[in-house]
């Protein structure tokens, strides 16, 4: 395997494609007030939560149904102008940046629950609905959608980036939980992939191909996804450890023993201090595991007792329960705000974030070596991890005006990814490739696999209008 390239983290040189006035006029005629060229609207749709920047799109179209998406895509395709799908705007890897110009296609107004099939444990939704909106809409069914990336991301965006999050150790990722899609191709044609059946052997798996394609192969306009029964019993706990290594080794043993834990999140002492200040908590400022157990009362009790015993063997102490729904919500809300809490520890900073995932047996090596490098760098950092499935994140806090700090943080990211790949892991466990990790994808997958991806892209999108410049440069 080759080492990641030195330029893997750099934003490609931006070459904007011209957006003909005729296209803007056609969009205005077709969409009226649903199309905006206002500077503030364009700027809002030209950035995400990451640290990279690019010029805003030339216009924003607010789609309200599949026909709107088809018409916008057809008009753009006729002029060979890029289309960048937009929903919650919570991505971190530059997915929303108009790196070749074009129009932003906002699907937030497409946020309906189309049908609930409770007997089959499925729901069909439009792409703009967020995970919180969905769970609120189905709360009376006794079912829930468990994929929880932290941010209140849209379901369409979560599918496009193959997202996961805190519950993935038990419920899987979007890859396992999307059954069927409606997708608008670059030609403007709407196709359907998959069915509500739990399995199929019919032809190519177009659903899996679209999940994780980051808007480069089609615009998702409808999704059928799995639901799960709300657990009869649910309990959350926190446990502090003497070191990050002790917490990670405890996690490895929990997973290897087959304990069906629902959530197992690691936060380091830097992150604990940040969330304490941000969310007014009183957590012990030491490395900590945040855990949650789902099941029957008896199984939850058994899981919790097993984990508490394992934690004590690894130096775990202050094992505390969040027994009420209010306490659990406050605890997990604080965890979900860790990124923003970390940013507040260095006012005016930006974060260079990582997203490596390794086999569980290699987790301790990956985490501890990455922490050692971060400590030696002198750059402030924080770390969180969905360590139950081998995924962890470093946030390097830099002065955005300091090219030296950015270069050092990107070098740390470079070293972390090289380590993850060497240990049999991946450069991105859940955020996606976007712009930031294009070089790393080549190192991970190899030239042959990336060439195959390019061939699929060329076949489905010959004019390269669908979110170009993401996953691989083109």
C-alpha positions as CSV (number, residue, x, y, z in Angstrom):
1,X,0.0,0.0,0.0
2,X,1.3,3.5,-0.9
3,X,1.6,6.1,1.8
4,X,-1.1,8.8,1.5
5,X,0.0,11.6,-0.9
6,X,1.3,14.8,0.6
7,X,-1.5,16.8,-1.2
8,X,-4.3,14.5,-0.1
9,X,-5.8,17.2,2.1
10,X,-5.6,20.2,-0.2
11,X,-8.6,21.8,-1.8
12,X,-8.3,21.3,-5.6
13,X,-7.7,24.4,-7.7
14,X,-11.1,25.9,-8.3
15,X,-12.2,26.3,-12.0
16,X,-15.7,27.6,-12.1
17,X,-17.9,26.5,-15.1
18,X,-19.8,29.4,-16.6
19,X,-23.5,29.6,-15.7
20,X,-25.3,31.0,-18.7
21,X,-27.8,33.8,-18.0
22,X,-30.2,31.8,-20.2
23,X,-30.2,29.0,-17.5
24,X,-30.8,31.5,-14.7
25,X,-33.7,33.0,-16.7
26,X,-35.1,29.5,-17.3
27,X,-34.8,28.6,-13.6
28,X,-36.6,31.9,-12.7
29,X,-39.3,31.2,-15.2
30,X,-39.9,27.7,-14.0
31,X,-39.5,28.2,-10.3
32,X,-40.4,31.8,-9.6
33,X,-39.9,32.5,-5.9
34,X,-38.5,29.0,-5.4
35,X,-35.3,30.2,-7.2
36,X,-33.0,32.7,-5.5
37,X,-29.8,34.5,-6.6
38,X,-29.6,36.6,-3.5
39,X,-26.1,36.8,-2.1
40,X,-27.0,35.8,1.4
41,X,-29.0,32.8,0.2
42,X,-26.2,31.7,-2.1
43,X,-23.6,32.0,0.7
44,X,-25.7,30.0,3.1
45,X,-25.8,27.2,0.6
46,X,-22.1,27.4,-0.3
47,X,-20.7,26.1,3.0
48,X,-20.9,23.3,5.5
49,X,-19.5,22.7,9.0
50,X,-16.0,21.9,7.7
51,X,-13.0,24.1,7.3
52,X,-12.7,24.4,3.5
53,X,-14.1,27.3,1.5
54,X,-15.2,27.9,-2.1
55,X,-17.2,30.5,-3.9
56,X,-21.0,30.2,-3.5
57,X,-23.3,28.7,-6.1
58,X,-24.7,31.0,-8.8
59,X,-28.3,30.3,-7.7
60,X,-30.4,28.2,-5.3
61,X,-33.5,26.2,-6.3
62,X,-35.9,25.2,-3.5
63,X,-37.4,21.9,-4.7
64,X,-40.8,20.9,-3.3
65,X,-41.3,17.6,-5.1
66,X,-39.7,15.1,-7.4
67,X,-40.9,17.0,-10.5
68,X,-39.1,20.1,-9.3
69,X,-35.9,18.1,-8.9
70,X,-36.3,16.6,-12.4
71,X,-36.9,19.9,-14.0
72,X,-34.0,21.7,-12.3
73,X,-31.6,18.8,-13.2
74,X,-32.8,18.7,-16.8
75,X,-32.3,22.5,-17.2
76,X,-28.8,22.3,-15.7
77,X,-27.8,19.2,-17.7
78,X,-28.8,21.0,-21.0
79,X,-26.3,23.7,-20.1
80,X,-23.7,21.3,-18.6
81,X,-23.9,23.2,-15.3
82,X,-23.2,21.5,-11.9
83,X,-26.0,20.7,-9.5
84,X,-25.1,20.4,-5.8
85,X,-27.8,18.8,-3.6
86,X,-28.3,20.6,-0.3
87,X,-30.3,19.7,2.9
88,X,-29.3,20.3,6.5
89,X,-25.8,21.5,5.6
90,X,-24.2,19.6,8.5
91,X,-21.5,17.8,6.5
92,X,-17.8,18.2,7.4
93,X,-15.9,17.3,4.2
94,X,-16.9,19.9,1.7
95,X,-19.8,18.0,0.2
96,X,-21.8,21.2,-0.3
97,X,-19.0,23.4,-1.8
98,X,-19.6,24.6,-5.4
99,X,-16.0,23.8,-6.3
100,X,-16.9,24.1,-10.0
101,X,-19.7,26.6,-9.6
102,X,-23.3,25.8,-10.6
103,X,-26.6,25.7,-8.7
104,X,-27.5,24.5,-5.3
105,X,-30.6,22.2,-5.2
106,X,-32.2,22.6,-1.7
107,X,-34.6,19.7,-0.8
108,X,-35.4,20.9,2.7
109,X,-39.0,21.5,1.8
110,X,-39.3,17.8,0.7
111,X,-39.7,16.7,4.3
112,X,-42.8,14.6,4.4
113,X,-43.4,11.1,5.8
114,X,-45.0,9.4,2.8
115,X,-46.1,6.1,4.4
116,X,-45.5,4.1,7.6
117,X,-45.6,0.3,7.3
118,X,-45.4,-0.5,11.0
119,X,-46.1,-4.2,10.4
120,X,-43.1,-4.4,8.1
121,X,-40.9,-2.1,10.3
122,X,-40.4,0.3,7.4
123,X,-41.1,4.0,6.6
124,X,-40.9,5.9,3.3
125,X,-39.9,9.5,3.5
126,X,-38.8,12.5,1.4
127,X,-35.1,13.4,1.7
128,X,-35.3,16.7,3.5
129,X,-36.8,15.3,6.7
130,X,-34.3,15.2,9.6
131,X,-33.8,12.3,11.9
132,X,-35.4,14.1,14.8
133,X,-38.4,15.1,12.7
134,X,-38.9,11.5,11.6
135,X,-38.7,10.1,15.1
136,X,-41.2,12.7,16.3
137,X,-43.6,11.9,13.5
138,X,-43.6,8.1,14.2
139,X,-43.4,8.3,18.0
140,X,-47.0,6.9,18.4
141,X,-46.1,3.8,16.5
142,X,-43.8,2.3,19.1
143,X,-41.0,2.4,16.5
144,X,-38.0,4.5,16.0
145,X,-35.2,5.2,13.5
146,X,-31.9,4.6,15.3
147,X,-29.2,6.1,13.1
148,X,-27.8,9.0,15.0
149,X,-24.8,10.9,13.5
150,X,-25.1,13.6,16.2
151,X,-26.2,16.5,14.1
152,X,-29.9,16.7,13.2
153,X,-29.0,15.7,9.7
154,X,-31.5,15.0,6.9
155,X,-32.3,11.4,6.0
156,X,-31.4,12.1,2.4
157,X,-28.0,13.5,3.3
158,X,-27.4,10.7,5.7
159,X,-28.0,8.2,2.9
160,X,-25.8,10.1,0.5
161,X,-22.9,10.1,2.8
162,X,-23.5,6.6,4.2
163,X,-23.7,8.1,7.7
164,X,-23.8,6.2,11.0
165,X,-23.1,7.6,14.5
166,X,-23.6,6.6,18.1
167,X,-26.0,3.7,17.6
168,X,-24.1,2.0,14.8
169,X,-22.5,-0.6,17.0
170,X,-25.9,-2.2,17.5
171,X,-28.1,-1.0,14.6
172,X,-25.6,-0.6,11.8
173,X,-25.2,2.3,9.4
174,X,-27.3,3.8,6.6
175,X,-25.9,1.1,4.3
176,X,-27.8,-1.6,6.3
177,X,-30.9,0.5,6.9
178,X,-31.9,1.9,3.4
179,X,-34.1,-0.6,1.6
180,X,-35.2,1.4,-1.5
181,X,-34.7,4.8,-3.1
182,X,-36.2,7.1,-5.7
183,X,-33.3,8.9,-7.5
184,X,-33.2,11.5,-10.2
185,X,-30.4,10.9,-12.6
186,X,-28.4,13.5,-14.5
187,X,-30.8,13.2,-17.5
188,X,-33.7,14.2,-15.3
189,X,-35.1,10.6,-15.3
190,X,-36.4,9.4,-11.9
191,X,-35.7,5.7,-11.2
192,X,-36.5,3.4,-8.3
193,X,-34.1,1.1,-6.7
194,X,-34.9,-1.7,-4.2
195,X,-38.2,-2.7,-2.6
196,X,-39.7,-2.9,0.9
197,X,-38.7,-6.6,1.0
198,X,-35.9,-7.3,3.5
199,X,-33.8,-8.9,0.8
200,X,-33.5,-9.3,-3.0
201,X,-31.2,-11.0,-5.5
202,X,-32.6,-9.1,-8.5
203,X,-29.8,-7.5,-10.6
204,X,-27.2,-5.0,-9.6
205,X,-27.7,-3.5,-6.1
206,X,-28.3,0.1,-7.3
207,X,-29.6,1.1,-3.8
208,X,-26.2,0.3,-2.2
209,X,-24.4,2.1,-5.1
210,X,-26.4,5.3,-4.5
211,X,-26.0,5.1,-0.7
212,X,-22.6,6.8,-0.1
213,X,-22.4,8.3,-3.6
214,X,-22.5,11.8,-2.1
215,X,-24.8,13.2,-4.7
216,X,-22.4,12.4,-7.6
217,X,-24.6,9.7,-9.2
218,X,-28.1,11.0,-8.6
219,X,-30.3,13.2,-6.4
220,X,-32.2,11.2,-3.8
221,X,-35.9,12.2,-3.8
222,X,-37.5,9.3,-1.7
223,X,-36.2,6.7,0.7
224,X,-37.6,3.6,2.3
225,X,-35.7,2.8,5.5
226,X,-35.9,0.3,8.3
227,X,-37.5,1.0,11.7
228,X,-37.0,-0.8,15.0
229,X,-39.2,-1.3,18.0
230,X,-38.6,1.1,20.8
231,X,-36.6,-0.9,23.5
232,X,-38.7,-2.1,26.4
233,X,-35.9,-0.9,28.7
234,X,-33.2,1.6,28.2
235,X,-30.4,2.6,30.5
236,X,-27.4,4.9,30.1
237,X,-24.2,5.2,32.1
238,X,-20.9,7.0,32.3
239,X,-17.6,5.6,33.5
240,X,-14.3,7.4,34.0
241,X,-10.9,5.8,33.3
242,X,-7.3,6.6,34.3
243,X,-6.3,6.9,30.7
244,X,-7.6,6.8,27.1
245,X,-5.8,3.5,26.7
246,X,-7.7,1.9,29.6
247,X,-11.1,3.1,28.2
248,X,-10.2,1.8,24.7
249,X,-9.1,-1.6,26.0
250,X,-12.3,-1.9,28.0
251,X,-14.3,-1.2,24.8
252,X,-12.4,-3.8,22.9
253,X,-13.2,-6.5,25.5
254,X,-16.9,-5.4,25.6
255,X,-17.2,-5.9,21.9
256,X,-15.1,-9.1,21.7
257,X,-17.3,-10.7,24.4
258,X,-20.4,-10.0,22.3
259,X,-22.1,-7.7,24.8
260,X,-25.0,-6.2,22.6
261,X,-24.3,-2.6,23.8
262,X,-26.3,0.0,21.9
263,X,-23.9,2.9,22.3
264,X,-20.3,3.1,23.4
265,X,-18.8,6.5,23.1
266,X,-15.3,7.6,24.1
267,X,-14.6,11.2,25.0
268,X,-11.1,12.3,26.2
269,X,-10.4,14.6,29.1
270,X,-10.2,17.6,26.8
271,X,-13.6,16.9,25.5
272,X,-15.1,16.3,29.0
273,X,-13.8,19.8,30.0
274,X,-15.3,21.3,26.9
275,X,-18.8,19.7,27.3
276,X,-18.8,20.6,31.0
277,X,-18.3,24.2,30.2
278,X,-20.6,24.2,27.2
279,X,-23.5,22.2,28.7
280,X,-23.0,23.0,32.4
281,X,-22.3,19.4,33.4
282,X,-20.3,18.1,36.3
283,X,-18.6,15.1,34.7
284,X,-15.2,14.0,36.0
285,X,-12.6,15.5,33.8
286,X,-11.0,12.3,32.8
287,X,-11.2,10.0,29.8
288,X,-14.8,8.6,29.8
289,X,-17.0,6.0,28.2
290,X,-20.7,7.0,27.6
291,X,-22.8,3.8,27.2
292,X,-26.3,2.9,26.6
293,X,-28.1,-0.5,26.8
294,X,-31.3,-1.5,25.1
295,X,-33.5,-4.5,25.5
296,X,-35.8,-6.2,28.1
297,X,-35.3,-5.2,31.7
298,X,-33.5,-8.4,32.5
299,X,-31.2,-8.2,29.4
300,X,-30.4,-4.5,30.1
301,X,-29.5,-5.4,33.7
302,X,-27.3,-8.3,32.6
303,X,-25.5,-6.1,30.0
304,X,-24.9,-3.3,32.4
305,X,-23.6,-5.6,35.1
306,X,-21.2,-7.3,32.7
307,X,-19.9,-4.0,31.4
308,X,-19.5,-2.5,34.9
309,X,-17.4,-5.6,35.9
310,X,-15.2,-5.2,32.8
311,X,-14.8,-1.5,33.4
312,X,-13.6,-2.1,36.9
313,X,-10.9,-4.5,35.6
314,X,-9.6,-1.7,33.4
315,X,-9.5,0.9,36.1
316,X,-12.9,2.2,35.5
317,X,-14.4,4.2,38.4
318,X,-17.4,6.5,39.2
319,X,-19.7,4.3,37.2
320,X,-22.9,6.5,37.2
321,X,-26.3,5.8,35.8
322,X,-28.5,8.3,33.9
323,X,-31.7,6.7,34.9
324,X,-34.4,9.1,33.8
325,X,-35.2,10.2,30.2
326,X,-34.3,13.7,31.1
327,X,-30.8,12.7,32.4
328,X,-30.2,10.5,29.4
329,X,-31.3,13.3,27.0
330,X,-29.0,15.8,28.7
331,X,-26.1,13.4,28.6
332,X,-26.4,12.6,25.0
333,X,-27.2,16.1,24.0
334,X,-23.9,17.2,25.6
335,X,-22.1,14.4,23.6
336,X,-23.7,15.6,20.4
337,X,-22.5,19.1,21.1
338,X,-18.9,18.0,21.6
339,X,-17.8,19.4,18.3
340,X,-19.1,22.9,19.0
341,X,-18.0,22.7,22.6
342,X,-14.5,22.0,21.4
343,X,-14.6,25.0,19.1
344,X,-15.5,27.2,22.0
345,X,-12.4,26.3,24.0
346,X,-10.3,28.3,21.5
347,X,-12.4,31.3,20.4
348,X,-12.1,32.2,16.7
349,X,-10.6,28.8,15.8
350,X,-11.6,26.3,13.2
351,X,-11.3,22.5,13.5
352,X,-9.5,20.1,11.2
353,X,-11.4,16.9,11.8
354,X,-10.5,13.3,11.2
355,X,-12.8,10.3,10.7
356,X,-10.7,7.1,10.8
357,X,-12.2,3.6,11.4
358,X,-10.1,0.5,12.1
359,X,-10.8,-3.1,13.0
360,X,-11.7,-3.3,16.7
361,X,-8.5,-5.3,17.4
362,X,-6.4,-2.4,16.2
363,X,-8.3,0.4,17.9
364,X,-5.9,0.8,20.9
365,X,-2.9,1.2,18.6
366,X,-4.7,3.7,16.3
367,X,-6.0,5.8,19.1
368,X,-3.0,5.9,21.4
369,X,-0.5,6.7,18.6
370,X,-2.8,9.4,17.3
371,X,-3.1,10.9,20.8
372,X,0.7,10.8,21.3
373,X,1.2,12.7,18.0
374,X,-1.4,15.3,18.9
375,X,0.1,15.9,22.3
376,X,3.6,16.3,20.8
377,X,2.3,18.8,18.2
378,X,1.3,21.5,20.6
379,X,-1.9,22.1,18.7
380,X,-5.0,22.0,21.0
381,X,-7.2,19.1,20.2
382,X,-10.2,17.0,21.4
383,X,-11.1,13.4,20.7
384,X,-14.4,11.6,20.5
385,X,-15.1,8.2,19.2
386,X,-17.9,5.7,18.3
387,X,-15.3,3.2,19.6
388,X,-17.8,0.3,19.8
389,X,-17.3,0.0,16.0
390,X,-13.7,1.2,15.8
391,X,-14.5,4.7,14.6
392,X,-12.9,7.8,16.2
393,X,-12.5,11.5,15.5
394,X,-9.7,14.0,16.4
395,X,-10.5,17.7,16.2
396,X,-7.4,19.8,15.8
397,X,-8.1,23.4,16.8
398,X,-6.3,25.9,14.6
399,X,-6.1,29.6,14.0
400,X,-7.7,29.9,10.5
401,X,-5.3,32.7,9.7
402,X,-2.2,30.6,10.4
403,X,-1.0,28.6,7.5
404,X,1.6,27.0,9.7
405,X,-1.0,25.6,12.1
406,X,-3.2,24.4,9.3
407,X,-0.3,22.6,7.7
408,X,0.6,21.0,11.0
409,X,-2.9,19.9,11.6
410,X,-3.3,18.5,8.1
411,X,0.0,16.6,8.6
412,X,-1.4,15.1,11.8
413,X,-4.5,14.0,9.8
414,X,-2.3,12.6,7.1
415,X,-0.4,10.5,9.7
416,X,-3.6,9.3,11.3
417,X,-5.0,8.2,8.0
418,X,-1.8,6.5,7.0
419,X,-1.9,4.6,10.3
420,X,-5.6,3.6,9.9
421,X,-4.9,2.2,6.4
422,X,-1.8,0.4,7.6
423,X,-3.9,-1.3,10.3
424,X,-6.6,-2.4,7.8
425,X,-9.0,0.5,8.3
426,X,-10.5,3.3,6.3
427,X,-9.9,7.0,5.9
428,X,-13.6,7.7,6.6
429,X,-15.9,5.7,8.8
430,X,-19.0,7.9,8.3
431,X,-18.3,11.5,7.1
432,X,-17.7,10.5,3.5
433,X,-14.9,11.6,1.1
434,X,-16.2,14.9,-0.2
435,X,-13.3,17.2,-1.2
436,X,-11.1,16.7,1.8
437,X,-10.3,13.0,1.5
438,X,-10.1,12.5,-2.3
439,X,-6.3,11.7,-2.1
440,X,-6.9,9.3,0.8
441,X,-9.5,7.4,-1.2
442,X,-7.0,6.7,-3.9
443,X,-4.5,5.4,-1.3
444,X,-7.2,3.2,0.3
445,X,-9.0,1.8,-2.7
446,X,-6.2,1.9,-5.4
447,X,-6.2,3.2,-8.9
448,X,-8.1,0.3,-10.4
449,X,-11.1,0.7,-8.0
450,X,-11.2,4.5,-8.4
451,X,-11.1,4.0,-12.2
452,X,-14.1,1.7,-11.9
453,X,-15.9,4.4,-9.8
454,X,-15.1,7.0,-12.5
455,X,-16.5,4.7,-15.2
456,X,-19.8,4.4,-13.3
457,X,-19.9,8.1,-12.8
458,X,-19.2,8.7,-16.6
459,X,-21.9,6.3,-17.6
460,X,-24.6,7.8,-15.4
461,X,-23.5,11.5,-15.6
462,X,-21.6,12.0,-18.9
463,X,-21.6,15.8,-18.6
464,X,-20.3,15.6,-15.0
465,X,-23.0,17.9,-13.5
466,X,-23.9,16.0,-10.3
467,X,-21.8,17.4,-7.4
468,X,-18.6,17.4,-9.5
469,X,-15.2,17.5,-7.8
470,X,-16.3,15.3,-4.9
471,X,-15.0,11.7,-4.2
472,X,-12.5,12.1,-7.0
473,X,-11.4,15.2,-8.9
474,X,-13.0,15.7,-12.3
